[in-house]
Amino acid sequence: MTAFIGFFGAILGALAGAIATYLTARSNMRLTLEHSYDQTLQGKRLERYQALFHASKCLPRYWRPMEEEPKREDLQQYMRDFHDWYFGEDAGGMFLTAAAKDVYTRLLNLLAEAAFKGGDGPDSDSRLTETESEALRQLAGELRRQLAVDVGAAHPPRLHWTRPGPQAPPPSFDS
């Protein structure tokens, strides 16, 4: 009887060990695959985000004193550039996070609103108002900050509930 209990205990122990090994190996394999997927996605996102970051140079933080502000007609070209990035061969829009897509969409909506404010008539070549210019530049800056956060370049704290603070205002060039 003692031998039977010992044999039954050994079988039960081996079965429990096999189940534990299976569950542990499966969990580790899943984590490894998820990590590999995340690394691949992050690499692709970095490439696409670099191109978008570069395209956003048309809306700098502030216009340099000798630099001419864009006309409404120029904004239409900026919209095409952003559209080409989103739907282009590299399909950059597929890699936007929800937060980046929100800012990107708001920027495109504001670009469209400002670009077509004068219609296709003689006002389509008019200058932006100070309010329009400021809003576009702020949204472009917000997009660039979000891109940096998404790829980890902004070095945000590891705690998810913290976010980078607001950007400092641009300098005034008024005399």
N, C-alpha and C positions, 0 to 999 in steps of 0.2 A: 504494500500500500504506500509506503514511504517512497519507493522508487517511482510509483505512478504519479504521485504528487510532484516529485522532483522533475519528472519528465514533462508533465503538464505545465509546470512553472517555466521550464526552459522553452517549450513551444510558445507559450504566451509571451514570454520576454522577447523571443526572436520576432514574433509577429508585431509586437509593440515597437521594437527597434526598427523593423522594416518600414512600418507606417511612418514613424518619425523621420527616418531617412528620406523617404519618398516626399513627404511634405516639405522638409527643409530644402531638398534639392530642387523641387519644383518652385518654391518661393525664391530661392537664389537665382534660378534660371530666369524667372520672370523679371526680377529686379535687374539682372544683367541686360536682358533684352530692352527693358524700358530705358535704362541708362544709355545704351547704345543708340536707341531711337532719338532720345533727347539730345545727345551729342551731335548726331547727324543733322537734326532739325536746326539746332543752334548754329552749326556751321553754314548751312544754307541760308538761314535767316541773316547771319552776319553779312554774307555777300550781297544779298538783296538790299539790306538796310544801308549798306555803304553807298550803293547807287542812289537810293532815295535821299540820303543825307546830302550827297553831292548835288542832286537835282534841286534841293531846297535852297541852294545858295542864291537863287534868284530873289529870295525874300530874306535878306540879312537882318540882323538884329536892329540895325539902324542904317540909314543911307549916309554914305560919306559926304562931306560938304561939297566936293566937286563932282559927285556922282549924280546922275540924273535919275529921278524916280521913274518907275515904269509907267507907261500909259495903259489905258484900258485894253488896247489892242495887244500889248505885251502880256497882259494877264491871260488872254486867250491862248497864247503860245505856252505859257506856264501850265495851263490846264491840260493842253495836249501832251506836254512832257510828263506830267504826273500820270495822265491816263495811259500813256505808252509804258511807263514803268509798271503800273498796276497790271495791265493786260498783256504786256510784251512777251517776248519769247521766254524770258526768265520767270514770268508769272510772279512778280514780286508781291502782288496783292495777296497771294495764297499764304504768305508767311507772316502777315501782320497779326499781332496779338489783338485781342479785343480792345484793349486800351489804345493801342496805336491806330487801329482801324477807326475808332471813334474820332480821334484827333484828325486823322487823314481826311475823313469824310467831311468833318466840319470845315477844314481848310479848303477842300475842293468846293464845297457849297458857298463859302465866302468868296472864293475866287470867281465863281460863276456869277454870283450876285453883283460883285464889283465890275467884272469884265463886261457884262451885258447891261449895266445900269443905263447907259446912254443909248442902247439899242445898236442897230447897225448903221445909224445915220452919222452925221458929222461929229456927234459927241463921242463916238466910239474911240476917238483918238485923244480924248480929254484926260487930264491929270486926275489922280485919285485925291479924295479929300483927306485931310489929316486923320480923321477918324477911321476911314477905310484902310489907310496905310498902316496905322498903328495896330489895328485889329489883325490884319494879314501878317504883319511881322511878329506879333505876339503868338498867333496860332502856329506859325512856322517854327518859332522857337520852342513852343510846347511840343510840337511833333519831334523835333530834333532831340529834346530831352527824353521823350518817351522811347525813341529808338535806342538811345544810349542806355536807358534803364533795361529795356528788353534784352539787349545783348550782354548786359552786365558791365558795360564800360563806365557806367556812372558810379559803380561800386556802392550800391545801396546796402543798407544794413541787412543782415540775414532775416530779420524779423519782417514778416509780410505786412504788418500793419503800419509800418513806417514808409514814408515816401520822401523823395527829395523836396527841399523847400522851394519857394518861388525864386525866380530869376531876378537879379538886380536890374533896376531900370537902366536904359542906355543913357550915355552922357548927353548933355544938352550942348548944342553948338551955337546957340544964340549968343550974340555979342552983348 
